[in-house]
Amino acid sequence: MTEDSWKGPELAQRIERVLDRFGLDPGSASGSTSSLEALQRWAELVIDWNQRMDLTAARSPDELVDLLLADAAELATLTATGPATWVDVGSGAGAPGLALALLRSDLKFTLVEPKQKRVSFLRAVLHELGRADIVVERARADALAPKRFDVAVSRATLAPPEWVREGARIAKRTVWVLLAQAEPPAPPSGFRKETDQRYTWPLAGAERRVVGYVRSTAHAKSQSG
C-alpha cells in the first residue's frame, strides 16, 4: 500500500462525503477542533501508524474512511441526545467508539482494547486531539464489571451472538451489534430488540446492518428490587 498518498485534501473530502451521507455537520465542535478536523487527524495517524503495526486491513482510501467512520456515523443518527456512558469493546484503531465520541461530544466514552500497541496508539491520538475526556483502558471484555456502562458497542471483536451476551452483561441499558452479512442474534435474557437498521457504506458500497437491544423495563425493575 502507498498509504502516504491517502492523506491530504482528498482525505478530508472523503470524510465530508460520509458525514454528509448521514446528515452530520462536519463543522460541529469536537473539543477544541471541528469534527472534520479531528476525524481527519485521527485518520492520518491511522495511516502513519499502520505502516509499522497492524491497525487496519483497508485496501483503499475509500475503504479506510468507511471502516473508520461509517458505522459510527450511523450510530450517531440513531442515538438520542443526552449524557450516557458508553464502552467500545475491542476498539482497535478506534472504530466505532472513537469516531462516535468525536462526532457526539455529549457521550462519555471508554475505549477498551486488550493489545498494548493499540492502546498506545489510541492514547497518542487522544493526546494529540486534546481529548482527555475519552478514556482508554487495556482489558478484555470479560474483565469488565457487570452493568458498568449505560451502552455497549463492539465491531467484529466477538461473534455476534457471543458479543450480545457479553454486552448485555456489562450494559445497563443498550447493546449495539454491527453486522456485515450475519443475521442478528436473538435478544439476550432481559433484553428486547428495539432497532434494526440497514445502511450502505457511502464510499465502498458495503451493505451493513446495526441492531440495538434494550433492557426491558420490567426486567430492570425486578433486578433492582
N, C-alpha and C positions, 0 to 999 in steps of 0.2 A: 504494500500500500504506500502511496505517496501522500501520507496524511497531512504533511505541512501545506499542501496545495488546497486542503479542505478549509483552511482558515481564511479570514479576510471578509470583505463586504458581502460576498455570496453566502457566507455562513449566517450572517445577520438576516439576510433576505429569506433564507430558508426558515429560520426561526420565526420571522414575522408571518410567513405563509401559514405555518402551523397554528400560530396563535390566532390569526385571522379566521382560519377554517373553523375554530371552536368559539369564535366570538369573544376572544380575550383581548384586553388592551395591552399592547406591548409597552406603553409608557407608564403603566401603573407602578407605584412605588414598591420597591423590594429592598428594605434597609435604606442605605444612602444612595442607591442607584435605581434605575428603572428595571423592570422585569427583563426587558430585552437585553440591556447591558449585562445584567447579572447572568442570564442564561447563556449569552454569547461567551462570556469569560469562562464560565464553567465548561462549556463545550470545547473551548480552546485548550483548557487544561486537560480534559479527557484525551484530546488528540495528542498533546505533548506527552503525557504520562503513558499513553497506550503504546508508545514506541519502546518503552523499557519494561512494561508489565502488562498483564492481561486484564484490561478493563472492558473491552468491547470487541465483539466479532463483526462489527459493521463493515460491509464491503464497499460502501459508497457514502458520500456525504449526505445524500438523501436518507439513506437507511440510518445513519448515525443520528441525525436530528429527530427522526421519528422515534427511534429507540429511546432516546433521552427524554423526549418531550411529549409525544402524542398521547400516551396513556395518562400522564399527569394532567394534560390539558382537558381530556375528557372527564377525569375525576373532578377537576376544578369547577366544571359546569354543573356537576351533579351534587356537589357538596354544599349544604346550607351554610350561610354566613354565620359566624359566631365562634367564640373560643372553644377549642376542643384539643385534647391531647391525642396525637397520632403517633403510631410507630410504623416504620417501614422495615420489614424484616428481610435480611439478606440484601441490603441496599446496594452493594457492589459499587458501581461508578456514581450512584445517586439516583437512579431511576426506579420507581417513580417518585420516591419520597422527597429528594432534594428539589427536583423540578417543581413539585406541588408546593413545597414550602416557599420557593422563590416566587411562585405565582399567587400564593394566598398567605399573606403575612399574618392573617388572623388565626391561622392554625399553628399550634405548638408542636414541633416535630422532634422525634428521636429517631435517628438512623442507626439501625442495628446491623452489624456486619462482623462475621467471625474471623475474617482474614486480615492480618495485621497490615499488610501492604495497602489494602483497600481502605482500611481505617485511616492510615496515614494520608492517603490521597484525599479522602473526604475532609479531614481536618485541615489540610492545606488549602482546599477550596474555600472552606468557611472562613479561614483566617484572611484569605485574600479578599473575599467579599465583605468582610466585616460583619458576619452573621453569627455572633456569639450566642444568639438565642436558639440556634439549632444545635441539638446535642448529638454527638456521635458516641456510640457505645460498642465496644468489642464484646460480642456474646453470640450464642446460638439461641434460637427461638425457645428451646426447651429450658433455658436458664432464666427466662423472664418470669416475673411473678404473675400469678393469676390476676386478671382484671386490673392490670396496672395502667392501661391506657383506655381512652374512650373508643378509639378507632384503630383497627389494624389493617395493613395492606402489605402485599408481597407480590413479586412477579418472578415466577419460574424458580423460586428457591426450593420449594417442595412440590410434589404432585398436588394438583388442585384439591382432591378430597382430604389429603393429609394436611394441607395448609388451612383449609376451612376449619377443621377440627382444632388445630393449634391456635389459629386466630381467635376462635370462639373462647379458648381458654384465657387468652391474655387481654381480650377486648371487653369493655363494659357494655358497649352499645352496638358497634357495627364492625363487620368484617367484609373487606372487599377482596374479590378474586379477579385477576386479569387473565383472560383466556385467548388463545390463538385458534385452535381447532377443537379442543376438548369441549365436551358438554359440561354445563355447570353441575357441581356436586349437589347432592341432597343437602338441605339445611341441617346443620348440626343440632343436637338436642338443645331446646330452649330458644332457638332462632327460627325466623321465617325469611323467605326470600322477598325482598322489597323492590329491588331494582334489577333489571336485566336489559342492558343497552348494547346494541350492536353499532359499530362505527368503523371507519376506514382510516388508516394512517394516510395523511394527506400527500406525502411525497412518494413513499414507496408503494402505496396502494394495498398494503396488507389488511385483510379483514380481521377485526378484533371484536372482543366482547368483554364487557365488565359487568359483574354481578355483585350486588350488595345484599348481605344478610344482616338483619337487625334482631337484637334480643327482644323477645316478646315481653310485653308489659307484665302479663300475669306471671311469667317465669321469673322476671326480675324481682317482682314483689315477694314471691314465695321464697326466693333466695335471701332477700334482705330481712324477711320476717322470721 
